[in-house]
Amino acid sequence: MKTISRMLILLVLGVVLVTPLSGIAQKTKSAERTLVGYVSDNHCGLKHAAGMGDDKSCTLVCVKNGGKFVLADRDHKRIYQLDKNGQQKAREFAGQKVTVTGRVTGKTIKVTAIEAAS
């Protein structure tokens, strides 16, 4: 009888200790989100330098000189880095307002789609 009681106590303790961990795992897995902003570069960020032409020209020049494409959320004053897939997709939207869909982890977006915003 003592053995069964001990096993039952260990089983209950195991469930009590593991259950919160499963919640943590679910919280760290980010859901796909949609964000609206402008395709910019990591050198200029939210605002392009004066004298560099329009936003598209400035972004393309900065990326050509070693910069990376970013999503500049001007409304919330946030800059999001784009993953490798996002870097490839962003080029055609340089300087434009876009809708980016993907998984956000910290300040990086794992991009699944980029479309022109309406």
N, C-alpha and C positions, 0 to 999 in steps of 0.2 A: 504494500500500500504506500509506503514512504517513497518508493521508486517512482510510482505513478504520479504522486503529488509533486515530486521534484521535476519530473518531465513536464508536467502541466505548467508549473511555475516558469520553467525555462522557455517553454513555448510561448506563454503569454508575454514574458519579458522580450523575447525575440520579436514578436509582432509589434509590441509597443515601441521598441527601438528602431525597427526597420521602417515602419509606416511614415514617420516624418521625413526620412531620407528619400523616399519615393516622391514626396511633394517637392523637395528641393530639386531633384532631377527634372521634374516637369517644369519648374519655374525657370531653370537655366536654359531650357530649350526655347529659343525665341520663335515666335510665330511670324509668318510672313506679313509684312506691312506695306502700305502704300504711302509714299511721301511726295510732296510737291516742292519744287525748288528750281534752281537754275544750274545748268552744267557750267561749272567754273573750273578753276585750277587751284592747286594747293598754294601757289605763290600769292595770288590775289585774293582768294577766298570770297568773302561777301561783296567786296567792291573792287572793281578794276582800277588800275592806275590811270590817271589823266594822261592824255597824249598817246595812248596805245591803240587808238582806233575804237571800234565798237567792241562789245563784249565777246563776240565770236572771234574776231581777229586777235584780241588780247589773249584769250584762252588758248587758241591754237599756237600762238607764238610762245607762250609760257610752257606749254606741254612739249613743243618742239625742242625747247631749251632745257628739258629735263624734268619739268613739272608733271604732275599727275592730275587727271580729271577728278573732280569732287562734285558732290551735290551741295549747293549753297542754299540753305533754307533761310531766306532773308527775313521772313515773318517771325521766326523763332530765334534768329541769330545763331544758327548752328551750321557747322560744316561736317559733312559725312564723307569719309573716304569710300571709294568704290573698289570692289575686288577686281581681279584680272578680267573677268567677264564684263564687268561694268566699264572698265577702261576701254575695251573694244567697242562696246555699244554706245558709249557717250560721245565719241568723236563726231558722229553725224549730227548731234544736238548741241554742239559747243555754243555757249552763250544763250541758249534758248531756255524757256520755262518748260519743265518736263514733269512727268509723273514717273517715279521710280518705284518698282515693286521688288521686294526682296526681304531677306532676313537681316534684321539690325542687331548687331552685337557691339555694344559700346558705341563707338563712333564710326563703325564700318558697316557697309551694306553689302551683303552677298546678293548681287543683282540677278533677278530672273527676267525682268523686262524694263525697258525705258521707252516711254512714248511722249510725244509732244503734248503738253497740257493745253486744255481748251480755255 
